[in-house]
Amino acid sequence: MMNNFIADDTPIYGKLSIISMKGCEEITSRIDGYLRRFRTYEDMDSYIIRVNCPRFGTGEAKCVIGESVRGHDVYIICDVFNYGVTYKMYGEEIRMSPDDHYQDLKRIIAAMGGKARRVTVVMPMLYEGRQHRRTGRESLDSALMLQELTNMGVSNIITFDAHDPRISNAIPLSGFDDVQPTYQMIKAISRAVPDISLNKFDTIVISPDEGGMQRCMYYSSVLQLDLGMFYKRRDYSKIVDGKNPIVAHEYLGRDVNGKDVIIVDDMIASGESMIDVATSLKKHGAKRIFVFSSFGLFVNGLEVFDKAYEAGIINKIFTTNLIYRNPGLKDREWHYEVDMSKYLSLLIDTLNHDETISDLLNPVKKIQALVKKLEENQA
């Protein structure tokens, strides 16, 4: 297997090392496997560096790196939303919060002591990414996080499907790559739903809110599909769970009657808005409803989606393996997991050779070839 995005004789920037934070062992192992297949010119058993973040009984911690990273090009794989990792504190088992994971990330960077040649943080879902702008006397946690990491010596941050990509303005002189899983999602639906017809007569792309229009416009453009959107009508006289409650979802766009619908969003949190949108589309006559979401959090459990699937409201939900997944997802017929490990491997391998990742970030030709192949198979 070769990485076709770089030439064979391209020199590497520095010795490649990958650090897996707690909870990221599975995807890091997959990335390591792909890298070893790409780089047959290197006789490496593994690119993964041993790291441990032990904790004292009080909950305090430290980081210990098992080997030297002097002069290395280090990539830290970080999932701050992995609630499946626990630690002992005063004898009780405590789930790690995003704050706990973020502190461990800083400990790892600090333990390297500035000896690495370059440090890249791969944080698929951005820590505090939903707090991207100030509307009152509020903290801007994500912007502070980005500045803190760059001040600690991080050269580049790779994230996926940022809630608002303008958060990169917080670090204008540092690297910030906001990657979209567009090709992988389209490839996944072509496999999971072989009879899907990706033309504007049969399928339409829908944004569940005004904030997600940019990513939906990309899908609409590369697939040449019509585009619609919902806007959230809120009750600004109340605040419930820190936000103004949604009164209704209003649809704006072309007729969806008899068409398959692809709803695209960055994340599924509780899922209430997604199901409301899907229910409304069904009332408008939508045929089948598919959901593309980079991050399936399902913070209120999976039962609400079980009911939506049984009622025929949602047909299939596609989420990536970039963050921790509810263990029950693997048994759900309505869920399809999109593996992003090869794509991440290509990004890391290409960056380690100091080559451009422009073609990886904008895979228009690959998408067009995929759609053409799908049409030929259906002919």
LOLUM-15827 format. One record per residue (C-alpha): residue in three letters; chain; x, y, z. Coordinates in steps of 0.1 Angstrom, whole numbers, plus 5000, padded with zeros to 4 digits. Example, Ala and Ser with C-alpha at 12.3 -4.5 7.8 and 13.67 -1.06 7.14 Angstrom:
+-------+-------+------+-------+------+
! bator ! marti ! east ! north !   up !
+-------+-------+------+-------+------+
!   ALA !     A ! 5123 !  4955 ! 5078 !
!   SER !     A ! 5137 !  4989 ! 5071 !
+-------+-------+------+-------+------+
end
This chain:
+-------+-------+------+-------+------+
! bator ! marti ! east ! north !   up !
+-------+-------+------+-------+------+
!   MET !     A ! 5000 !  5000 ! 5000 !
!   MET !     A ! 5013 !  5034 ! 4990 !
!   ASN !     A ! 5004 !  5070 ! 5000 !
!   ASN !     A ! 4997 !  5085 ! 4966 !
!   PHE !     A ! 4998 !  5121 ! 4979 !
!   ILE !     A ! 5036 !  5121 ! 4984 !
!   ALA !     A ! 5065 !  5111 ! 4962 !
!   ASP !     A ! 5086 !  5081 ! 4973 !
!   ASP !     A ! 5118 !  5101 ! 4976 !
!   THR !     A ! 5103 !  5130 ! 4996 !
!   PRO !     A ! 5124 !  5135 ! 5028 !
!   ILE !     A ! 5107 !  5134 ! 5062 !
!   TYR !     A ! 5106 !  5164 ! 5085 !
!   GLY !     A ! 5116 !  5144 ! 5116 !
!   LYS !     A ! 5113 !  5109 ! 5130 !
!   LEU !     A ! 5076 !  5102 ! 5132 !
!   SER !     A ! 5061 !  5094 ! 5166 !
!   ILE !     A ! 5025 !  5091 ! 5176 !
!   ILE !     A ! 5011 !  5095 ! 5212 !
!   SER !     A ! 4978 !  5080 ! 5220 !
!   MET !     A ! 4959 !  5096 ! 5249 !
!   LYS !     A ! 4937 !  5075 ! 5271 !
!   GLY !     A ! 4907 !  5061 ! 5253 !
!   CYS !     A ! 4923 !  5066 ! 5218 !
!   GLU !     A ! 4941 !  5033 ! 5217 !
!   GLU !     A ! 4918 !  5017 ! 5191 !
!   ILE !     A ! 4920 !  5043 ! 5164 !
!   THR !     A ! 4957 !  5050 ! 5171 !
!   SER !     A ! 4964 !  5013 ! 5166 !
!   ARG !     A ! 4946 !  5015 ! 5132 !
!   ILE !     A ! 4965 !  5046 ! 5122 !
!   ASP !     A ! 4998 !  5029 ! 5132 !
!   GLY !     A ! 4990 !  4999 ! 5111 !
!   TYR !     A ! 4983 !  5020 ! 5080 !
!   LEU !     A ! 5015 !  5041 ! 5085 !
!   ARG !     A ! 5036 !  5009 ! 5086 !
!   ARG !     A ! 5020 !  4998 ! 5054 !
!   PHE !     A ! 5025 !  5031 ! 5037 !
!   ARG !     A ! 5062 !  5034 ! 5049 !
!   THR !     A ! 5076 !  5001 ! 5037 !
!   TYR !     A ! 5110 !  5018 ! 5034 !
!   GLU !     A ! 5112 !  5020 ! 5073 !
!   ASP !     A ! 5115 !  4989 ! 5093 !
!   MET !     A ! 5093 !  4999 ! 5123 !
!   ASP !     A ! 5074 !  4977 ! 5146 !
!   SER !     A ! 5053 !  5007 ! 5157 !
!   TYR !     A ! 5053 !  5045 ! 5156 !
!   ILE !     A ! 5035 !  5047 ! 5189 !
!   ILE !     A ! 5053 !  5062 ! 5219 !
!   ARG !     A ! 5046 !  5048 ! 5253 !
!   VAL !     A ! 5030 !  5075 ! 5276 !
!   ASN !     A ! 5014 !  5071 ! 5310 !
!   CYS !     A ! 4994 !  5097 ! 5331 !
!   PRO !     A ! 4992 !  5081 ! 5366 !
!   ARG !     A ! 4970 !  5097 ! 5393 !
!   PHE !     A ! 4974 !  5101 ! 5430 !
!   GLY !     A ! 4946 !  5093 ! 5453 !
!   THR !     A ! 4935 !  5129 ! 5454 !
!   GLY !     A ! 4929 !  5130 ! 5416 !
!   GLU !     A ! 4961 !  5149 ! 5408 !
!   ALA !     A ! 4982 !  5135 ! 5380 !
!   LYS !     A ! 5015 !  5137 ! 5361 !
!   CYS !     A ! 5028 !  5125 ! 5327 !
!   VAL !     A ! 5056 !  5100 ! 5322 !
!   ILE !     A ! 5069 !  5095 ! 5286 !
!   GLY !     A ! 5085 !  5061 ! 5281 !
!   GLU !     A ! 5111 !  5070 ! 5256 !
!   SER !     A ! 5130 !  5100 ! 5240 !
!   VAL !     A ! 5112 !  5123 ! 5216 !
!   ARG !     A ! 5142 !  5146 ! 5209 !
!   GLY !     A ! 5140 !  5158 ! 5174 !
!   HIS !     A ! 5108 !  5138 ! 5166 !
!   ASP !     A ! 5078 !  5150 ! 5147 !
!   VAL !     A ! 5051 !  5141 ! 5173 !
!   TYR !     A ! 5014 !  5137 ! 5167 !
!   ILE !     A ! 4992 !  5135 ! 5198 !
!   ILE !     A ! 4958 !  5117 ! 5192 !
!   CYS !     A ! 4933 !  5133 ! 5217 !
!   ASP !     A ! 4897 !  5126 ! 5224 !
!   VAL !     A ! 4885 !  5149 ! 5252 !
!   PHE !     A ! 4850 !  5136 ! 5250 !
!   ASN !     A ! 4858 !  5100 ! 5260 !
!   TYR !     A ! 4836 !  5094 ! 5291 !
!   GLY !     A ! 4845 !  5057 ! 5290 !
!   VAL !     A ! 4879 !  5064 ! 5308 !
!   THR !     A ! 4879 !  5064 ! 5346 !
!   TYR !     A ! 4903 !  5070 ! 5374 !
!   LYS !     A ! 4903 !  5066 ! 5412 !
!   MET !     A ! 4898 !  5096 ! 5434 !
!   TYR !     A ! 4894 !  5092 ! 5472 !
!   GLY !     A ! 4886 !  5055 ! 5465 !
!   GLU !     A ! 4858 !  5063 ! 5441 !
!   GLU !     A ! 4857 !  5056 ! 5404 !
!   ILE !     A ! 4854 !  5089 ! 5385 !
!   ARG !     A ! 4847 !  5093 ! 5348 !
!   MET !     A ! 4872 !  5116 ! 5330 !
!   SER !     A ! 4856 !  5148 ! 5319 !
!   PRO !     A ! 4867 !  5169 ! 5289 !
!   ASP !     A ! 4886 !  5191 ! 5314 !
!   ASP !     A ! 4905 !  5161 ! 5328 !
!   HIS !     A ! 4915 !  5150 ! 5293 !
!   TYR !     A ! 4926 !  5185 ! 5283 !
!   GLN !     A ! 4948 !  5187 ! 5314 !
!   ASP !     A ! 4964 !  5154 ! 5305 !
!   LEU !     A ! 4971 !  5167 ! 5270 !
!   LYS !     A ! 4990 !  5197 ! 5286 !
!   ARG !     A ! 5009 !  5173 ! 5308 !
!   ILE !     A ! 5020 !  5153 ! 5278 !
!   ILE !     A ! 5032 !  5184 ! 5261 !
!   ALA !     A ! 5050 !  5196 ! 5292 !
!   ALA !     A ! 5067 !  5162 ! 5297 !
!   MET !     A ! 5083 !  5165 ! 5263 !
!   GLY !     A ! 5101 !  5196 ! 5276 !
!   GLY !     A ! 5104 !  5213 ! 5242 !
!   LYS !     A ! 5127 !  5186 ! 5229 !
!   ALA !     A ! 5104 !  5175 ! 5200 !
!   ARG !     A ! 5111 !  5191 ! 5167 !
!   ARG !     A ! 5074 !  5197 ! 5160 !
!   VAL !     A ! 5042 !  5189 ! 5180 !
!   THR !     A ! 5008 !  5184 ! 5163 !
!   VAL !     A ! 4977 !  5179 ! 5183 !
!   VAL !     A ! 4950 !  5158 ! 5165 !
!   MET !     A ! 4918 !  5167 ! 5184 !
!   PRO !     A ! 4889 !  5155 ! 5162 !
!   MET !     A ! 4862 !  5172 ! 5182 !
!   LEU !     A ! 4874 !  5205 ! 5195 !
!   TYR !     A ! 4875 !  5211 ! 5232 !
!   GLU !     A ! 4848 !  5236 ! 5241 !
!   GLY !     A ! 4842 !  5241 ! 5204 !
!   ARG !     A ! 4805 !  5250 ! 5209 !
!   GLN !     A ! 4816 !  5280 ! 5230 !
!   HIS !     A ! 4830 !  5298 ! 5200 !
!   ARG !     A ! 4816 !  5333 ! 5205 !
!   ARG !     A ! 4807 !  5357 ! 5233 !
!   THR !     A ! 4771 !  5368 ! 5236 !
!   GLY !     A ! 4774 !  5383 ! 5271 !
!   ARG !     A ! 4796 !  5380 ! 5301 !
!   GLU !     A ! 4809 !  5346 ! 5290 !
!   SER !     A ! 4842 !  5328 ! 5288 !
!   LEU !     A ! 4857 !  5319 ! 5254 !
!   ASP !     A ! 4871 !  5286 ! 5264 !
!   SER !     A ! 4880 !  5272 ! 5230 !
!   ALA !     A ! 4899 !  5303 ! 5220 !
!   LEU !     A ! 4918 !  5302 ! 5253 !
!   MET !     A ! 4926 !  5265 ! 5247 !
!   LEU !     A ! 4941 !  5271 ! 5213 !
!   GLN !     A ! 4962 !  5300 ! 5225 !
!   GLU !     A ! 4974 !  5280 ! 5255 !
!   LEU !     A ! 4985 !  5250 ! 5233 !
!   THR !     A ! 5004 !  5272 ! 5209 !
!   ASN !     A ! 5021 !  5290 ! 5237 !
!   MET !     A ! 5032 !  5256 ! 5250 !
!   GLY !     A ! 5049 !  5249 ! 5216 !
!   VAL !     A ! 5022 !  5231 ! 5196 !
!   SER !     A ! 5029 !  5239 ! 5159 !
!   ASN !     A ! 4996 !  5227 ! 5144 !
!   ILE !     A ! 4961 !  5216 ! 5155 !
!   ILE !     A ! 4941 !  5192 ! 5134 !
!   THR !     A ! 4903 !  5191 ! 5141 !
!   PHE !     A ! 4873 !  5177 ! 5122 !
!   ASP !     A ! 4841 !  5196 ! 5114 !
!   ALA !     A ! 4846 !  5225 ! 5137 !
!   HIS !     A ! 4814 !  5239 ! 5151 !
!   ASP !     A ! 4825 !  5273 ! 5138 !
!   PRO !     A ! 4858 !  5272 ! 5118 !
!   ARG !     A ! 4863 !  5310 ! 5125 !
!   ILE !     A ! 4876 !  5299 ! 5159 !
!   SER !     A ! 4910 !  5296 ! 5141 !
!   ASN !     A ! 4911 !  5334 ! 5143 !
!   ALA !     A ! 4922 !  5329 ! 5179 !
!   ILE !     A ! 4957 !  5317 ! 5166 !
!   PRO !     A ! 4962 !  5335 ! 5133 !
!   LEU !     A ! 5000 !  5328 ! 5133 !
!   SER !     A ! 4997 !  5290 ! 5140 !
!   GLY !     A ! 4985 !  5260 ! 5120 !
!   PHE !     A ! 4949 !  5251 ! 5123 !
!   ASP !     A ! 4934 !  5225 ! 5099 !
!   ASP !     A ! 4896 !  5220 ! 5100 !
!   VAL !     A ! 4890 !  5187 ! 5081 !
!   GLN !     A ! 4857 !  5176 ! 5067 !
!   PRO !     A ! 4848 !  5139 ! 5064 !
!   THR !     A ! 4827 !  5145 ! 5032 !
!   TYR !     A ! 4842 !  5119 ! 5010 !
!   GLN !     A ! 4841 !  5092 ! 5037 !
!   MET !     A ! 4804 !  5099 ! 5044 !
!   ILE !     A ! 4794 !  5097 ! 5008 !
!   LYS !     A ! 4814 !  5065 ! 5004 !
!   ALA !     A ! 4797 !  5051 ! 5034 !
!   ILE !     A ! 4762 !  5058 ! 5022 !
!   SER !     A ! 4770 !  5043 ! 4988 !
!   ARG !     A ! 4780 !  5011 ! 5006 !
!   ALA !     A ! 4752 !  5010 ! 5032 !
!   VAL !     A ! 4724 !  5021 ! 5008 !
!   PRO !     A ! 4734 !  5008 ! 4974 !
!   ASP !     A ! 4701 !  5021 ! 4958 !
!   ILE !     A ! 4707 !  5057 ! 4969 !
!   SER !     A ! 4704 !  5080 ! 4938 !
!   LEU !     A ! 4727 !  5110 ! 4942 !
!   ASN !     A ! 4710 !  5133 ! 4918 !
!   LYS !     A ! 4688 !  5164 ! 4924 !
!   PHE !     A ! 4656 !  5147 ! 4911 !
!   ASP !     A ! 4657 !  5120 ! 4939 !
!   THR !     A ! 4678 !  5134 ! 4967 !
!   ILE !     A ! 4682 !  5167 ! 4986 !
!   VAL !     A ! 4706 !  5180 ! 5012 !
!   ILE !     A ! 4692 !  5196 ! 5043 !
!   SER !     A ! 4709 !  5217 ! 5070 !
!   PRO !     A ! 4691 !  5213 ! 5104 !
!   ASP !     A ! 4700 !  5249 ! 5113 !
!   GLU !     A ! 4714 !  5281 ! 5099 !
!   GLY !     A ! 4748 !  5275 ! 5115 !
!   GLY !     A ! 4754 !  5244 ! 5095 !
!   MET !     A ! 4747 !  5258 ! 5061 !
!   GLN !     A ! 4784 !  5261 ! 5051 !
!   ARG !     A ! 4791 !  5224 ! 5053 !
!   CYS !     A ! 4758 !  5216 ! 5036 !
!   MET !     A ! 4766 !  5240 ! 5008 !
!   TYR !     A ! 4798 !  5219 ! 5001 !
!   TYR !     A ! 4778 !  5187 ! 4999 !
!   SER !     A ! 4752 !  5204 ! 4977 !
!   SER !     A ! 4779 !  5218 ! 4954 !
!   VAL !     A ! 4800 !  5186 ! 4949 !
!   LEU !     A ! 4770 !  5164 ! 4945 !
!   GLN !     A ! 4750 !  5190 ! 4925 !
!   LEU !     A ! 4720 !  5185 ! 4948 !
!   ASP !     A ! 4693 !  5210 ! 4958 !
!   LEU !     A ! 4697 !  5225 ! 4993 !
!   GLY !     A ! 4673 !  5233 ! 5021 !
!   MET !     A ! 4675 !  5244 ! 5057 !
!   PHE !     A ! 4656 !  5247 ! 5089 !
!   TYR !     A ! 4659 !  5277 ! 5113 !
!   LYS !     A ! 4653 !  5274 ! 5150 !
!   ARG !     A ! 4625 !  5297 ! 5164 !
!   ARG !     A ! 4635 !  5302 ! 5200 !
!   ASP !     A ! 4618 !  5316 ! 5231 !
!   TYR !     A ! 4642 !  5343 ! 5242 !
!   SER !     A ! 4622 !  5351 ! 5273 !
!   LYS !     A ! 4634 !  5319 ! 5290 !
!   ILE !     A ! 4667 !  5301 ! 5296 !
!   VAL !     A ! 4666 !  5263 ! 5301 !
!   ASP !     A ! 4699 !  5244 ! 5307 !
!   GLY !     A ! 4719 !  5274 ! 5298 !
!   LYS !     A ! 4701 !  5282 ! 5264 !
!   ASN !     A ! 4669 !  5296 ! 5250 !
!   PRO !     A ! 4645 !  5267 ! 5243 !
!   ILE !     A ! 4635 !  5260 ! 5207 !
!   VAL !     A ! 4598 !  5266 ! 5200 !
!   ALA !     A ! 4597 !  5252 ! 5165 !
!   HIS !     A ! 4619 !  5243 ! 5135 !
!   GLU !     A ! 4608 !  5261 ! 5103 !
!   TYR !     A ! 4617 !  5247 ! 5069 !
!   LEU !     A ! 4630 !  5268 ! 5040 !
!   GLY !     A ! 4638 !  5252 ! 5007 !
!   ARG !     A ! 4627 !  5231 ! 4978 !
!   ASP !     A ! 4599 !  5205 ! 4980 !
!   VAL !     A ! 4611 !  5172 ! 4996 !
!   ASN !     A ! 4580 !  5152 ! 4987 !
!   GLY !     A ! 4590 !  5118 ! 4974 !
!   LYS !     A ! 4627 !  5125 ! 4978 !
!   ASP !     A ! 4655 !  5109 ! 4999 !
!   VAL !     A ! 4669 !  5135 ! 5023 !
!   ILE !     A ! 4705 !  5137 ! 5037 !
!   ILE !     A ! 4706 !  5158 ! 5069 !
!   VAL !     A ! 4742 !  5170 ! 5076 !
!   ASP !     A ! 4753 !  5183 ! 5110 !
!   ASP !     A ! 4786 !  5184 ! 5129 !
!   MET !     A ! 4773 !  5165 ! 5160 !
!   ILE !     A ! 4743 !  5147 ! 5176 !
!   ALA !     A ! 4741 !  5157 ! 5212 !
!   SER !     A ! 4707 !  5148 ! 5227 !
!   GLY !     A ! 4692 !  5143 ! 5193 !
!   GLU !     A ! 4660 !  5161 ! 5200 !
!   SER !     A ! 4665 !  5187 ! 5173 !
!   MET !     A ! 4675 !  5161 ! 5147 !
!   ILE !     A ! 4644 !  5141 ! 5154 !
!   ASP !     A ! 4622 !  5172 ! 5153 !
!   VAL !     A ! 4637 !  5181 ! 5119 !
!   ALA !     A ! 4633 !  5145 ! 5106 !
!   THR !     A ! 4597 !  5144 ! 5118 !
!   SER !     A ! 4589 !  5177 ! 5100 !
!   LEU !     A ! 4605 !  5164 ! 5068 !
!   LYS !     A ! 4584 !  5133 ! 5070 !
!   LYS !     A ! 4553 !  5155 ! 5073 !
!   HIS !     A ! 4565 !  5173 ! 5041 !
!   GLY !     A ! 4565 !  5139 ! 5023 !
!   ALA !     A ! 4602 !  5129 ! 5025 !
!   LYS !     A ! 4608 !  5094 ! 5013 !
!   ARG !     A ! 4639 !  5082 ! 5034 !
!   ILE !     A ! 4659 !  5102 ! 5058 !
!   PHE !     A ! 4697 !  5097 ! 5063 !
!   VAL !     A ! 4718 !  5116 ! 5088 !
!   PHE !     A ! 4755 !  5125 ! 5084 !
!   SER !     A ! 4771 !  5136 ! 5117 !
!   SER !     A ! 4808 !  5136 ! 5124 !
!   PHE !     A ! 4803 !  5131 ! 5161 !
!   GLY !     A ! 4776 !  5109 ! 5176 !
!   LEU !     A ! 4775 !  5119 ! 5213 !
!   PHE !     A ! 4740 !  5106 ! 5221 !
!   VAL !     A ! 4741 !  5123 ! 5256 !
!   ASN !     A ! 4706 !  5112 ! 5265 !
!   GLY !     A ! 4710 !  5076 ! 5253 !
!   LEU !     A ! 4700 !  5057 ! 5222 !
!   GLU !     A ! 4664 !  5048 ! 5230 !
!   VAL !     A ! 4650 !  5080 ! 5214 !
!   PHE !     A ! 4666 !  5070 ! 5181 !
!   ASP !     A ! 4654 !  5034 ! 5185 !
!   LYS !     A ! 4618 !  5048 ! 5186 !
!   ALA !     A ! 4625 !  5071 ! 5156 !
!   TYR !     A ! 4638 !  5042 ! 5136 !
!   GLU !     A ! 4609 !  5020 ! 5145 !
!   ALA !     A ! 4585 !  5047 ! 5135 !
!   GLY !     A ! 4602 !  5051 ! 5101 !
!   ILE !     A ! 4613 !  5087 ! 5109 !
!   ILE !     A ! 4650 !  5081 ! 5104 !
!   ASN !     A ! 4665 !  5053 ! 5082 !
!   LYS !     A ! 4702 !  5055 ! 5089 !
!   ILE !     A ! 4726 !  5076 ! 5109 !
!   PHE !     A ! 4763 !  5078 ! 5098 !
!   THR !     A ! 4788 !  5089 ! 5125 !
!   THR !     A ! 4826 !  5085 ! 5126 !
!   ASN !     A ! 4849 !  5066 ! 5149 !
!   LEU !     A ! 4869 !  5098 ! 5157 !
!   ILE !     A ! 4855 !  5100 ! 5193 !
!   TYR !     A ! 4843 !  5075 ! 5219 !
!   ARG !     A ! 4811 !  5058 ! 5209 !
!   ASN !     A ! 4783 !  5045 ! 5230 !
!   PRO !     A ! 4789 !  5007 ! 5232 !
!   GLY !     A ! 4753 !  5000 ! 5223 !
!   LEU !     A ! 4757 !  5016 ! 5188 !
!   LYS !     A ! 4773 !  4985 ! 5173 !
!   ASP !     A ! 4740 !  4966 ! 5178 !
!   ARG !     A ! 4718 !  4993 ! 5162 !
!   GLU !     A ! 4705 !  4987 ! 5127 !
!   TRP !     A ! 4700 !  5024 ! 5122 !
!   HIS !     A ! 4737 !  5032 ! 5128 !
!   TYR !     A ! 4767 !  5030 ! 5104 !
!   GLU !     A ! 4802 !  5037 ! 5116 !
!   VAL !     A ! 4825 !  5056 ! 5092 !
!   ASP !     A ! 4861 !  5046 ! 5097 !
!   MET !     A ! 4884 !  5076 ! 5095 !
!   SER !     A ! 4917 !  5059 ! 5105 !
!   LYS !     A ! 4931 !  5056 ! 5070 !
!   TYR !     A ! 4923 !  5093 ! 5062 !
!   LEU !     A ! 4941 !  5104 ! 5094 !
!   SER !     A ! 4970 !  5082 ! 5085 !
!   LEU !     A ! 4973 !  5099 ! 5051 !
!   LEU !     A ! 4972 !  5133 ! 5068 !
!   ILE !     A ! 4999 !  5124 ! 5093 !
!   ASP !     A ! 5021 !  5107 ! 5067 !
!   THR !     A ! 5018 !  5136 ! 5043 !
!   LEU !     A ! 5025 !  5162 ! 5069 !
!   ASN !     A ! 5055 !  5143 ! 5082 !
!   HIS !     A ! 5070 !  5146 ! 5047 !
!   ASP !     A ! 5062 !  5184 ! 5048 !
!   GLU !     A ! 5040 !  5180 ! 5018 !
!   THR !     A ! 5008 !  5199 ! 5010 !
!   ILE !     A ! 4975 !  5183 ! 5022 !
!   SER !     A ! 4953 !  5205 ! 5000 !
!   ASP !     A ! 4941 !  5175 ! 4979 !
!   LEU !     A ! 4933 !  5156 ! 5010 !
!   LEU !     A ! 4912 !  5185 ! 5024 !
!   ASN !     A ! 4893 !  5190 ! 4992 !
!   PRO !     A ! 4886 !  5156 ! 4976 !
!   VAL !     A ! 4863 !  5168 ! 4948 !
!   LYS !     A ! 4877 !  5145 ! 4921 !
!   LYS !     A ! 4874 !  5114 ! 4944 !
!   ILE !     A ! 4838 !  5123 ! 4952 !
!   GLN !     A ! 4829 !  5128 ! 4915 !
!   ALA !     A ! 4846 !  5095 ! 4906 !
!   LEU !     A ! 4826 !  5078 ! 4934 !
!   VAL !     A ! 4793 !  5092 ! 4923 !
!   LYS !     A ! 4800 !  5082 ! 4887 !
!   LYS !     A ! 4808 !  5046 ! 4898 !
!   LEU !     A ! 4776 !  5045 ! 4918 !
!   GLU !     A ! 4756 !  5056 ! 4888 !
!   GLU !     A ! 4773 !  5029 ! 4866 !
!   ASN !     A ! 4765 !  5002 ! 4891 !
!   GLN !     A ! 4729 !  5012 ! 4893 !
!   ALA !     A ! 4725 !  5014 ! 4854 !
+-------+-------+------+-------+------+
end
